[in-house]
Amino acid sequence: MSKLWGGRFTKQTNHLVEEYTASINFDKALAEEDIQGSLAHVTMLGKCGILPAEDVETIKEGLITVLHKIRAGEVEFSVSDEDIHMNIEKNLIETIGPVGGKLHTGRSRNDQVATDMHLYLRERVVGFVGMLHALQEALIGQAKDNLDTIVPGYTHLQRAQPILFAHHLMAYVSMFQRDAERLMDSYKRINVLPLGAGALAGTTFPIDRHFVAEQLGFDGVYENSLDAVSDRDFIVEFLADASLIMTHLSRLSEELVLWSSTEFGFVELDDAFCTGSSIMPQKKNPDVPELVRGKTGRVYGNLIGLLTVLKSLPLAYNKDMQEDKEGMFDTVATLEGALQLFAPMIATMKVNKDRMRQAVNQDFSNATDIADFLVGEGLPFRQAHEVIGKTVLYCIQNGKYLLDLTIDEFKQFSPLFDDRIYDVLQPEAVVNARNVYGGTASGQVAEAIARSEKVLGATEQWIENRG
């Protein structure tokens, strides 16, 4: 069978052109969506009286047959048929005869491919919100188990102030909540139907676009036919959302790599999520977080790649836009792999509470609280800051920590010190002194967990409504 668009041409397409321009090697991933959209389209053609009922039923039966053959691996896709749309249409015609050629009435590959990608991303976005939900649950589970675990908090990767480990984990719950909300918001722009826009200007056939939208579960249709076939904002938005998710996963990955090292010893990742060395038998390598950290760059690249493709394109469709798919598919696969692994890896992570407590007891992260104590006694903060700086320097020079100092040593630096300072310096007191909304005090963290669980309940309902 010759090419379905070949009537205007007098020569065969050069085989190198076919190989270079074909997209079937990657857009075959859209086969299910392409047939789903075609079924809704042909149903509409029948409803509007554009095709007779018997043709509609024949085409629908043929599409379902082709779908079953694809699922069974019985369809051999051909580069000479360029893309998934032409491959399916040719298989349909081979299955039911010339009537299959009526399927393309009132549409173009331009609005067809856009519809396929809307269908594809719509499902994946819901899935990713669900995966983020599972990761947040795993983090909250660890937070609940560590409401009494104190760990050094860091700035500049230098010990700053003691915090609850639960508070640290809940920071990531907040990050992933923003990620989920971005995806849920993007769903509104994904769930819009481009089909019916034709190549760029609409169609002369009396189609019913809103009927197709209803059939496919879209909330509405594109208002402008030019925009419908040339819009890839929804893919860019997904790639941007995915880039931020990978950013957050990468930051957490870096901390897991640090925390699981001998130097930190704060956590131990389950054996199921680590690998060994081919030469050093004692090694237990955190390969999953390392690889997630590494794969973050390719997701960024996919975003920048598509933005670069789109930046100079005139309306409406251009062949350049074929480059919108491989990066999208790669990002979907990369993000899916990372999120599927992260939730169980966090849930099975062992926390070394004693090592964390030892770290807190062997630093100067409680120094700010001494300054606050002196401020409470009437000393201006800047003077208190200088006093504590000198006190810390004295400790370093003498191999001591703040709790090791006698009251006489404290009084060398300020007569305002008294025995109350020892209670102020206890790690639990330091943590619970931050009893402000969003702070690290145990009561505040417990309330933050409760708020997050309530939000997760609403997210779960959102997923269920679109499942």
Secondary structure, DSSP 8 states (H G I E B T S, - for coil): ---TTGGG-SS---HHHHHHH--HHHHGGGHHHHHHHHHHHHHHHHHTTSS-HHHHHHHHHHHHHHHHHHHTT-----GGG-SHHHHHHHHHHHHH-GGGGGGGTT--HHHHHHHHHHHHHHHHHHHHHHHHHHHHHHHHHHHHHTTT-EEEEEETTEEEEEEEHHHHHHHHHHHHHHHHHHHHHHHHHHSEE-TT-TTTT--SS---HHHHHHHHT-SEE-S-HHHHHH--HHHHHHHHHHHHHHHHHHHHHHHHHHHTSTTT--EE--GGG-B--SS-TT--B-HHHHHHHHHHHHHHHHHHHHHHHHTT--SS--GGGGGGHHHHHHHHHHHHHHHHHHHHHHHT-EE-HHHHHHHHHTSSTTHHHHHHHHHHTT--HHHHHHHHHHHHHHHHHHT--GGGS-HHHHHTT-TT--THHHHHTSHHHHHHT--STTSSSHHHHHHHHHHHHHHHHHHHHHHHHT-
